[in-house]
Amino acid sequence: MKTGGGLSADWAFRARRALLCRHITVDIGHADGWLNNVIVPIGKKHPAAMEEVFFGAALRLQTCNDYYDGLLAALQSLGGSLSSHSVPPSE
């Protein structure tokens, strides 16, 4: 199958997957840098500020949950073999 630009769908899938894998690797280093160079020093200097950090982390997790719930619903609406996979509901 060719995409509109003449590239195969398989090539496009592999390119997106490679980009995602690189992004995950970069995110790990980025998160480590934020934790060790920003969050921990602020927490040591201003312990009360950690409540805001925890609140921000909770918002981030909820945003991820909402995004992936929406993505799952979109994929399930496509039907086919995707509908046969069971995913436990989020709370």
Summary of the structure (lengths in Angstrom):
residues: 91
radius of gyration: 19.3
end to end distance: 38.9
largest distance: 57.3
contacts: 167
relative contact order: 0.05
helix: 80%
strand: 2%
